[in-house]
């Protein structure tokens, strides 16, 4: 089949080039841009069975069903808020109420230091809404700040979930563009060193870059149709497609150079290169696609949305590398390698031959040494503890980050980013208002909580249960009240404002009661608070039983972070066996062996643990920061699949050589012929992940570092030491039950270059 693809490329090179140019232009003009399609439905990041999701469902009776809220923060730099400041804020509220897709504007009052005021804006949008209207609403709200003519000492910011998402997407797009250009620059420099030719680097990289543009547009369209997507997709797609796509191009080009050196003319050499390298490329890509598609079994949307997107990218890059690349090679011929002449005769990589010779003399010693080194690094995984969620301010960017800082400075932590305790009552709270004081008292006494704010102290004004019930009977539901007390009311302004503020704690029906709390364990996004959630939930459940609630729960960032960590760990243990079995079956089928897949997967597993341990050592033990909870799962999938590419290339070449040479000679020839290919390809892939580690932050940085280390270990330890050592020790049993190499006795290594 691959020979037929090569012959087709040789016969119709210009038609193939024209087809892919047309496909790329059609994708640009007909499909959406990835920058306009952001990850969707953040509310569905966790399964509906997650406790934090269920608690948020209870709380939706108070805060509404749309999580796409925003918060206007007004703060003065000159003492207390003046009447002019307050008037400007009132004007902003009035203008924002008139904007499309704004459901409600809730004034949540002035801070205790009287220097800031907070306004909640409820919208029609989910966070990560992908139709662009949510982004436009954020722009429109911020435009009102300039329209009201506020005093120069008054700062107006828009933060909250919707605004943070819009700002974060803008920041991510900038970082992704930086990653893309740095990756391209790094790859070009490395290819120039590897080929020492002018055109070869461009020819190797161009198909991958073209495939990236097409794949990004296709994935954006799939996401626009409602498929789950991941916040990591943009970064990972760039580095994976540029890195893997260039690697596959190298497999073809290096094989082409080998065939030209063997004396073939350009066109037959292209056919031969596609025939030999095409099988390796396609099979390597199939393992990636299968592994990525297995992520659909994950419960965590961050993973479930990442897999199909990368599978689409890999499928596109393989199609381009096996058709467009050969067509370009046919058109350019030997000029690809200019100014280096291509002369018939064998090309030897004596360095790799010497390494293999040494391993052949002492395979057991080499194997033990390699395992000991990687095992030492792997031991640091014992220090891993799920965390790394970061502070909320690190997730925000631009104006939303400034607003978050103002909230943190002027409002209590329990108000700015609370851990919410929620109770569903069998009857409205107005029937037995004493239940509020009992719940408040028990929460105050619980050592797990640092501060507790509820309906009896909604804005700094203390209300008794009896007063609260009386205000409800006189004024009606708090969430229906206007900002200004209606004419004719006998309720004081102070009590009116206090009662109106209870809307954030009691549902309109009175059947749901909430408390904003801060945890004594630490700030909401700290690892200490994360690990305190099980005990907090236990305390809340016990309290709920005492006061006779129908349901109870803990909502907020901390509870959600804990559930995300739990679901991520569950996905790791659930999918690891699935991916390992699928990989083993694919390798067994491709290599006609039941033995080789076992040590190939084991060696990659060891490099995964060593890379994860290195990341824990650098970021945790040395750096003193938390290691992201998503790292073990993402690193496992990528290191297992990407690292296996090089093993597949080497083992395929050993198998090819073993059909005509003794095994020891076959190993030596395979290492000599694939040494530069694997080294160059591995350094390119490791370098692109290294760019991710340099140009991003948070989870993306740690993932980039871990994958870069894993690929380097695969290239310079697994492929160089571990696999050749095991192959040498097992001999013909490598391909059992097939009979490769059985008719050729082993011979000692010949130090002379093998005959062509």
C-alpha positions in Angstrom: 0.0 0.0 0.0 2.7 2.5 0.9 4.6 1.7 -2.2 1.5 2.6 -4.2 1.2 5.9 -2.3 4.8 6.6 -3.2 4.2 5.8 -6.8 1.1 8.0 -6.9 3.1 10.9 -5.4 5.8 10.4 -8.0 3.3 10.3 -10.8 1.1 13.3 -9.8 3.2 15.6 -7.6 1.8 18.9 -8.8 -1.8 17.7 -8.4 -1.1 16.6 -4.8 0.6 20.0 -4.0 -2.4 21.8 -5.5 -4.9 19.8 -3.6 -3.3 20.5 -0.2 -2.9 24.2 -1.0 -6.6 24.3 -1.9 -7.5 22.4 1.2 -5.6 24.9 3.4 -7.2 27.9 1.8 -10.7 26.3 2.0 -10.1 25.7 5.7 -9.1 29.3 6.3 -12.1 30.8 4.5 -14.8 28.2 5.4 -14.0 27.1 8.9 -13.9 29.1 12.1 -10.7 30.5 13.6 -9.6 28.7 16.8 -9.1 32.1 18.4 -12.8 32.7 18.2 -13.8 29.3 19.7 -12.9 28.8 23.3 -13.4 25.8 25.5 -17.1 25.3 26.1 -19.4 24.4 29.0 -17.0 24.8 32.0 -20.0 23.8 34.2 -19.7 20.3 32.7 -16.0 19.9 33.5 -17.0 17.5 36.3 -19.5 14.7 36.0 -23.0 15.4 37.5 -22.3 13.0 40.3 -19.4 15.1 41.7 -20.3 16.5 45.2 -19.3 20.0 44.2 -21.6 19.9 41.1 -24.5 18.7 43.2 -23.9 21.5 45.8 -23.7 24.0 43.0 -27.0 22.7 41.7 -28.6 23.4 45.1 -27.0 26.8 45.3 -28.4 27.7 41.8 -31.7 28.5 43.5 -29.9 31.5 45.0 -27.2 32.5 42.4 -29.1 31.4 39.3 -28.4 28.6 36.8 -25.9 30.5 34.7 -22.3 30.5 36.0 -21.4 33.2 33.5 -21.6 36.0 36.0 -19.3 39.0 36.2 -18.4 41.4 39.1 -18.0 45.2 38.8 -15.5 46.5 41.4 -15.3 50.2 42.1 -12.5 51.4 44.4 -11.2 54.8 45.3 -7.6 55.8 45.6 -8.5 58.8 47.8 -10.0 57.9 51.2 -13.6 56.9 51.2 -16.1 56.7 48.4 -17.6 60.2 47.8 -21.0 61.0 46.6 -19.6 61.6 43.1 -18.1 58.2 43.2 -21.3 56.6 44.3 -23.3 58.5 41.6 -20.9 57.2 38.9 -21.3 53.7 40.1 -25.1 54.1 40.0 -24.8 55.3 36.4 -22.7 52.2 35.5 -25.3 49.9 37.0 -28.1 51.7 35.0 -26.2 51.4 31.7 -25.3 47.7 32.3 -28.9 46.8 33.1 -29.8 48.0 29.6 -27.3 45.8 27.8 -28.5 42.7 25.9 -28.0 39.4 27.7 -27.8 40.9 31.2 -30.3 39.1 33.4 -29.8 41.1 36.5 -27.5 43.6 38.2 -27.3 43.1 41.9 -25.6 45.8 44.0 -23.8 43.9 46.8 -22.9 47.0 48.8 -19.9 49.0 50.1 -16.9 47.4 51.8 -16.4 47.8 55.5 -13.6 50.3 54.9 -16.0 52.3 52.7 -13.4 52.4 49.9 -14.9 50.0 47.5 -18.3 48.8 46.1 -19.2 45.5 44.5 -21.9 44.9 41.9 -22.8 41.4 40.6 -23.9 41.1 36.9 -25.8 38.0 36.0 -25.7 37.1 32.3 -27.2 34.6 29.9 -23.8 33.0 29.2 -21.9 30.1 30.5 -18.2 30.6 31.2 -16.3 29.6 28.1 -19.3 30.4 26.0 -18.1 29.8 22.4 -20.3 32.0 20.3 -18.4 35.3 20.9 -21.4 37.1 22.4 -20.0 36.6 25.9 -16.8 38.3 24.9 -18.7 41.2 23.4 -20.7 41.7 26.5 -17.5 42.0 28.6 -16.3 44.6 26.1 -19.6 46.5 26.3 -19.6 46.5 30.1 -16.1 47.9 30.3 -17.0 50.5 27.7 -19.6 51.9 30.2 -16.8 52.7 32.6 -15.5 55.4 30.3 -19.0 56.7 29.4 -20.1 57.7 32.9 -17.4 60.3 33.5 -16.3 58.9 36.8 -13.9 60.9 39.0 -10.2 60.3 38.1 -9.6 58.8 41.6 -12.2 56.1 41.1 -11.1 52.8 39.6 -13.6 50.6 37.8 -12.8 47.0 37.0 -14.7 44.0 35.7 -13.8 40.6 37.1 -15.7 37.4 37.9 -16.0 34.2 36.0 -17.0 35.5 32.6 -14.6 38.4 32.6 -11.7 36.2 33.8 -12.4 33.7 31.0 -12.4 36.4 28.3 -9.1 37.8 29.6 -7.6 34.4 30.1 -8.5 33.3 26.5 -6.9 36.5 25.1 -3.8 35.8 27.2 -3.8 32.1 26.1 -4.0 33.1 22.4 -1.0 35.4 22.8 1.0 32.6 24.6 -0.1 30.1 22.0 1.2 32.3 19.2 4.5 32.8 21.0 4.8 29.0 21.5 4.1 28.4 17.8 6.8 30.9 16.6 9.4 29.8 19.1 8.7 26.1 18.2 9.1 26.9 14.5 12.3 28.8 15.1 13.8 26.0 17.3 12.9 23.3 14.7 14.4 25.2 11.8 17.7 25.8 13.7 17.9 22.1 14.7 17.1 20.9 11.2 19.8 23.1 9.7 22.3 21.5 12.1 21.0 18.0 11.3 20.8 18.3 7.5 23.4 21.0 6.9 21.3 21.8 3.8 19.2 24.9 2.8 15.9 23.4 1.7 15.6 20.2 3.8 14.6 22.0 7.0 11.8 23.9 5.2 10.6 20.8 3.4 10.5 18.8 6.7 8.6 21.5 8.6 6.3 22.9 5.9 3.9 19.9 5.8 3.6 19.9 9.6 2.8 23.7 9.6 0.2 23.3 6.8 -1.4 20.4 8.6 -1.5 22.4 11.8 -3.5 25.2 10.1 -6.0 22.7 8.6 -6.3 20.7 11.9 -6.9 23.9 14.0 -9.7 24.9 11.8 -11.3 21.5 11.7 -11.1 21.2 15.5 -12.6 24.7 15.9 -15.5 23.6 13.8 -16.0 20.4 15.8 -16.0 22.4 19.0 -18.4 25.0 17.6 -20.8 22.1 17.0 -20.7 21.4 20.7 -18.0 18.7 21.1 -16.2 18.9 24.5 -13.0 20.8 24.4 -10.1 21.4 26.7 -8.2 24.5 27.8 -5.0 22.6 27.0 -5.8 21.8 23.4 -4.3 25.0 21.9 -0.9 24.6 23.5 -0.7 20.8 23.1 -1.9 20.8 19.5 0.9 23.3 18.4 3.7 21.4 20.0 2.5 17.9 19.2 1.7 18.6 15.5 4.8 20.6 14.8 7.0 18.2 16.8 5.4 14.9 15.6 4.8 16.2 12.1 8.4 17.2 11.7 9.5 13.9 13.2 7.5 11.9 10.6 8.9 14.1 7.9 12.4 13.3 9.1 11.7 9.6 9.0 10.8 9.9 5.3 13.6 12.3 4.4 16.4 10.4 6.2 15.2 7.2 4.5 15.2 9.0 1.2 18.8 10.1 1.7 19.8 6.5 2.6 18.2 5.2 -0.6 19.9 7.9 -2.7 23.2 6.9 -1.1 22.4 3.3 -2.0 22.4 4.4 -5.7 18.7 4.8 -6.5 17.6 7.7 -8.6 15.4 10.4 -7.1 11.9 9.1 -8.0 12.5 5.4 -7.2 14.2 6.6 -4.0 11.1 8.5 -3.0 8.9 5.5 -3.6 11.2 3.3 -1.5 11.4 5.9 1.3 7.6 6.1 1.5 7.3 2.4 1.4 9.7 1.8 4.2 9.1 4.9 6.4 5.4 5.1 5.6 4.7 1.9 7.5 6.5 3.2 10.6 4.8 6.6 10.4 1.4 5.2 9.9 1.7 2.6 12.7 3.2 5.2 15.1 0.4 7.6 14.3 -2.2 4.8 14.8 -0.9 4.2 18.3 -1.2 7.9 19.0 -4.8 8.1 17.6 -5.9 5.1 19.6 -4.4 6.4 22.8 -5.9 9.9 22.3 -9.3 8.5 21.4 -9.3 6.4 24.6 -9.5 9.7 26.4 -13.2 9.8 25.5 -13.6 7.3 28.4 -12.3 9.9 30.8 -14.8 11.6 33.2 -12.8 14.8 33.4 -13.7 17.1 30.4 -10.2 18.6 30.4 -9.0 15.2 29.2 -12.0 14.1 27.3 -11.9 17.2 25.1 -8.1 17.0 24.6 -8.0 13.5 23.1 -10.2 13.8 20.0 -8.7 17.1 19.0 -5.2 15.6 19.1 -6.4 12.5 17.2 -7.7 14.8 14.4 -4.4 16.6 14.3 -2.3 13.4 14.1 -4.6 12.0 11.3 -4.2 15.2 9.3 -0.4 15.4 9.7 0.1 11.8 8.6 -2.0 12.3 5.5 0.0 15.4 4.7 3.4 13.8 5.4 2.7 10.7 3.3 1.4 12.6 0.3 2.4 16.3 0.2 5.9 15.7 1.5 6.8 13.0 -1.2 5.3 15.2 -3.9 7.6 18.1 -2.8 10.6 15.7 -2.6 9.8 14.5 -6.2 9.7 18.1 -7.5 12.9 19.2 -5.8 14.8 15.9 -6.2 18.4 15.9 -4.8 18.3 19.7 -4.5 16.6 19.1 -1.2 20.0 18.3 0.3 21.9 21.2 -1.4 24.7 22.2 -0.9 25.7 18.7 0.4 26.2 16.3 -2.5 24.5 13.0 -2.5 26.9 10.3 -3.6 26.4 6.6 -3.9 27.8 4.5 -1.1 27.0 3.5 2.5 26.7 6.2 5.1 27.9 5.1 8.6 27.1 6.7 11.9 30.1 5.3 13.7 29.3 6.9 17.0 26.1 4.8 17.3 27.9 1.8 16.1 30.5 2.1 18.8 27.7 2.5 21.4 26.0 -0.6 20.2 29.2 -2.6 20.2 29.9 -1.7 23.9 26.3 -2.6 24.8 26.7 -6.0 23.0 29.7 -6.8 25.1 28.0 -6.2 28.4 24.2 -6.0 27.8 23.3 -7.0 31.3 25.5 -4.3 32.8 24.1 -1.7 30.5 20.6 -2.7 31.2 21.1 -2.6 35.0 22.8 0.8 34.8 20.1 2.3 32.7 17.3 1.0 35.0 19.2 2.2 38.1 19.5 5.7 36.7 15.9 6.0 35.7 14.7 4.2 38.8 16.5 6.8 41.0 14.6 9.6 39.3 11.4 7.6 39.5 11.7 7.5 43.3 10.9 11.2 43.5 7.3 10.4 42.4 6.8 9.2 46.0 6.8 12.9 47.0 4.0 13.8 44.6 0.8 15.1 46.2 -2.1 16.4 44.0 -2.1 20.2 44.0 -0.9 23.1 41.9 -4.3 24.8 41.4 -2.6 28.2 41.9 -4.1 31.3 43.3 -7.1 32.8 41.6 -5.1 35.9 40.7 -2.7 33.8 38.7 -5.6 32.5 36.5 -7.0 36.0 35.9 -5.3 38.4 33.5 -5.6 42.1 32.5 -8.5 44.0 33.9 -10.0 41.0 35.6 -6.8 40.5 37.6 -6.9 44.1 38.7 -10.5 43.7 39.8 -9.7 40.6 41.7 -6.9 42.4 43.6 -9.3 45.2 44.5 -11.8 42.6 45.8 -9.2 40.9 47.9 -8.0 44.2 49.3 -11.3 45.6 50.3 -13.7 42.7 50.9 -13.4 39.6 53.2 -12.0 36.5 51.7 -15.3 34.7 52.4 -17.0 37.2 50.1 -14.5 37.4 47.3 -13.9 33.7 46.8 -16.0 31.8 49.4 -16.3 28.2 50.1 -20.1 28.0 50.2 -22.0 25.8 52.6 -25.5 25.0 51.2 -28.6 23.5 52.8 -31.9 22.5 51.2 -34.7 22.8 53.8 -38.0 20.8 53.8 -40.0 24.1 54.5 -39.2 27.7 53.8 -36.8 29.3 56.2 -39.4 31.9 57.1 -41.4 29.3 58.9 -38.6 28.5 61.4 -36.1 31.3 61.0 -34.2 30.0 64.1 -32.7 27.4 61.9 -30.4 30.1 60.5 -29.0 31.1 63.8 -28.5 27.4 64.8 -26.6 26.7 61.5 -24.6 29.9 61.9 -23.7 29.1 65.5 -22.5 25.5 64.7 -20.5 26.6 61.7 -18.8 29.3 63.8 -17.9 26.7 66.4 -16.5 24.2 63.9 -12.6 24.5 63.8 -12.6 23.9 60.1 -14.0 27.4 59.4 -12.2 30.7 59.8 -15.0 33.1 59.0 -18.7 32.5 58.4 -21.1 35.1 56.8 -24.8 34.4 56.4 -28.2 36.0 56.2 -28.1 37.3 59.8 -25.1 39.5 59.0 -25.3 40.0 55.2 -23.6 43.4 54.8 -22.3 44.2 58.3 -25.7 44.9 59.8 -26.9 42.3 62.3 -30.4 41.0 62.0 -32.2 38.6 64.4 -34.2 35.6 63.0 -37.4 37.3 64.0 -36.4 40.6 62.3 -35.5 38.7 59.2 -38.9 36.9 59.1 -40.7 40.2 59.7 -38.8 42.0 56.9 -39.8 39.1 54.5 -43.4 39.4 55.4 -43.4 43.2 54.9 -41.2 43.4 51.8 -41.4 40.0 50.0 -38.5 38.1 48.5 -35.2 40.0 48.8 -34.1 39.3 45.3 -37.1 41.2 43.9 -36.4 44.5 45.7 -35.2 47.6 43.9 -32.0 49.4 44.9 -34.0 52.4 46.3 -36.6 51.7 49.0 -40.1 52.1 47.6 -42.0 55.2 48.6 -44.2 54.7 51.7 -42.2 52.0 53.3 -41.6 52.3 57.0 -38.5 50.1 57.0 -35.3 52.1 57.7 -32.7 52.4 54.9 -30.2 50.4 57.0 -32.6 47.5 57.5 -33.8 47.7 53.9 -30.2 47.4 52.6 -29.4 44.6 55.0 -32.5 42.6 54.0 -31.9 43.2 50.3 -28.4 41.7 50.8 -29.8 38.5 52.1 -30.7 37.5 48.5 -27.2 36.1 48.3 -27.9 33.7 51.1 -31.6 32.7 50.9 -33.4 31.6 47.8 -36.5 33.3 46.6 -38.6 30.4 47.8 -36.8 30.3 51.2 -36.0 26.6 50.8 -32.3 27.0 50.2 -30.0 28.5 52.7 -26.3 29.3 52.1 -23.3 30.6 54.1 -20.1 32.1 52.7 -17.1 30.8 54.6 -13.3 30.9 54.5 -11.4 27.8 55.6 -8.9 27.8 58.5 -6.7 25.5 56.4 -5.7 28.2 54.0 -6.7 30.3 51.0 -9.4 28.9 48.7 -6.9 27.7 46.0 -4.2 26.4 48.3 -3.3 22.7 48.6 -4.0 22.9 52.4 -7.6 24.0 51.8 -7.9 21.3 49.0 -7.0 18.5 51.4 -9.3 19.8 54.1 -12.4 19.4 51.9 -13.3 15.8 53.0 -13.4 16.9 56.7 -15.3 20.0 55.8 -17.9 17.9 54.0 -18.2 15.6 56.9 -18.8 18.5 59.3 -21.5 20.0 57.0 -23.2 16.6 56.6 -23.4 16.1 60.3 -24.8 19.7 60.8 -27.4 19.1 58.1 -28.6 16.0 59.9 -28.9 18.0 63.2 -31.1 20.7 61.7 -33.1 18.3 59.5 -32.2 19.4 56.0 -33.2 17.6 52.8 -29.8 17.9 51.3 -26.5 19.7 52.0 -23.2 20.3 50.2 -20.0 22.4 49.9 -19.6 24.5 46.7 -16.9 26.9 45.5 -13.4 26.7 44.0 -11.9 24.7 46.7 -14.6 21.9 46.6 -14.4 21.9 42.8 -10.6 21.7 42.9 -10.8 18.7 45.2 -13.3 16.9 42.9 -11.3 17.7 39.8 -8.2 16.2 41.5 -10.2 13.1 42.5 -11.7 12.6 39.1 -8.4 13.1 37.4 -6.8 10.4 39.6 -9.7 8.1 39.0 -9.3 8.6 35.2 -5.6 7.8 35.5 -6.2 4.5 37.2 -9.2 3.7 34.9 -7.5 4.5 31.6 -3.9 3.3 32.2 -4.9 -0.4 31.8 -7.0 0.3 28.8 -4.2 2.3 27.0 -1.6 -0.3 27.9 -3.6 -3.2 26.6 -4.4 -1.4 23.4 -0.8 -0.4 22.9 0.4 -4.0 23.6 -2.1 -5.4 21.1 -1.1 -2.9 18.4 2.6 -3.5 18.9 2.1 -7.3 18.9 0.2 -7.1 15.7 2.7 -4.8 14.0 5.8 -6.6 15.1 4.4 -10.2 14.9 5.7 -10.7 18.5 4.3 -11.3 21.9 7.6 -10.6 23.7 8.9 -7.3 22.2 5.8 -5.3 23.2 6.2 -6.2 26.8 9.6 -4.7 27.3 8.9 -1.9 24.9 6.0 -0.7 27.1 7.9 -1.4 30.3 10.8 0.7 29.2 8.5 3.6 28.3 6.7 3.2 31.6 10.0 3.5 33.4 10.8 6.7 31.4 7.4 8.1 32.4 8.0 7.5 36.1 11.5 9.0 35.8 10.2 12.1 34.0 7.4 12.5 36.5 9.9 12.1 39.3 12.2 14.7 37.7 9.3 17.2 37.5 8.4 16.6 41.2 12.1 17.1 42.1 12.5 20.4 40.1 9.1 22.0 40.8 8.3 20.5 44.1 11.4 19.6 46.1 13.7 22.3 44.7 11.2 24.9 43.5 8.9 24.7 46.4 5.7 24.9 44.3 2.9 22.4 43.9 2.9 20.0 41.1 -0.3 20.3 38.9 -2.9 17.6 39.5 -3.3 17.0 35.7 0.3 16.2 35.2 0.4 12.5 35.9 -2.4 11.7 33.5 -1.3 13.9 30.6 2.3 12.9 31.0 1.4 9.2 30.9 -0.6 9.5 27.7 2.0 11.5 25.9 5.2 9.9 27.0 3.8 6.4 26.4 2.6 7.2 22.9 5.2 9.7 21.7 8.2 7.8 23.2 7.0 4.6 21.6 7.5 6.2 18.1 11.2 5.9 18.4 11.1 2.3 19.7 8.9 1.4 16.8 11.3 2.9 14.3 14.3 1.2 15.8 12.6 -2.2 16.3 11.2 -2.1 12.8 14.7 -1.5 11.5 16.1 -4.3 13.6 13.5 -6.6 12.3 14.2 -5.6 8.7 17.9 -6.1 9.2 17.4 -9.4 11.0 15.8 -10.9 8.0 19.1 -10.8 6.1 21.8 -10.6 8.9 22.6 -12.2 12.2 20.9 -10.5 15.1 23.9 -8.9 16.6 24.8 -7.4 13.2 21.1 -6.4 12.7 21.1 -4.4 15.9 24.3 -2.7 15.0 23.1 -1.8 11.5 19.7 -0.6 12.8 21.3 1.6 15.4 23.8 3.0 12.8 21.1 3.7 10.2 18.5 5.2 12.6 20.8 7.0 15.1 20.8 10.4 13.5 17.1 10.1 12.6 15.9 9.3 16.1 18.3 11.8 17.8 17.2 14.6 15.5 13.5 13.7 15.8 13.7 13.3 19.6 15.5 16.6 20.1 12.9 18.4 17.9 10.0 16.9 19.9 11.7 17.5 23.3 12.6 21.1 22.2 9.0 21.9 21.2 7.8 20.7 24.6 10.7 22.7 26.1 9.3 25.8 24.4 6.0 25.1 26.2 7.9 25.0 29.5 9.6 28.4 28.8 6.8 30.4 27.2 3.8 29.4 29.4 3.0 29.1 33.0 1.1 26.8 35.5 0.0 23.4 34.2 1.3 24.0 30.7 4.8 24.8 31.9 5.0 21.7 34.1 3.6 19.5 31.3 6.1 20.9 28.8 9.0 20.2 31.2 7.9 16.7 32.1 7.3 15.7 28.5 10.6 17.2 27.4 12.5 15.2 30.0 10.5 12.1 29.1 11.4 12.3 25.4 15.1 13.0 26.1 15.1 9.9 28.3 13.5 7.8 25.6 16.0 9.0 23.0 19.2 8.7 24.9 18.5 5.9 27.4 15.5 3.8 26.4 16.3 3.6 22.7 20.1 3.8 23.1 20.7 1.5 26.1 17.6 -0.4 27.4 16.1 -1.7 24.1 19.3 -2.8 22.5 20.4 -4.5 25.7 17.2 -6.4 26.0 17.2 -7.3 22.3 20.7 -8.7 22.6 19.9 -10.6 25.8 16.7 -12.2 24.3 18.1 -13.0 20.9 15.6 -14.7 18.5 13.0 -14.8 21.3 12.4 -11.1 20.7 10.0 -12.1 17.8 8.4 -15.1 19.3 6.2 -16.8 18.1 7.4 -15.6 14.6 10.6 -17.0 13.2 12.5 -13.9 12.3 16.3 -14.5 12.7 16.0 -18.2 13.5 17.9 -19.3 10.4 20.8 -17.0 11.1 23.2 -17.8 14.0 24.4 -14.9 16.2 27.9 -13.7 15.4 30.2 -11.5 17.4 30.1 -7.8 16.5 32.2 -6.8 13.6 34.0 -3.6 14.3 34.3 -2.8 10.6 31.5 -1.0 8.8 28.9 -3.5 7.4 28.8 -4.1 3.7 26.1 -2.2 1.8 
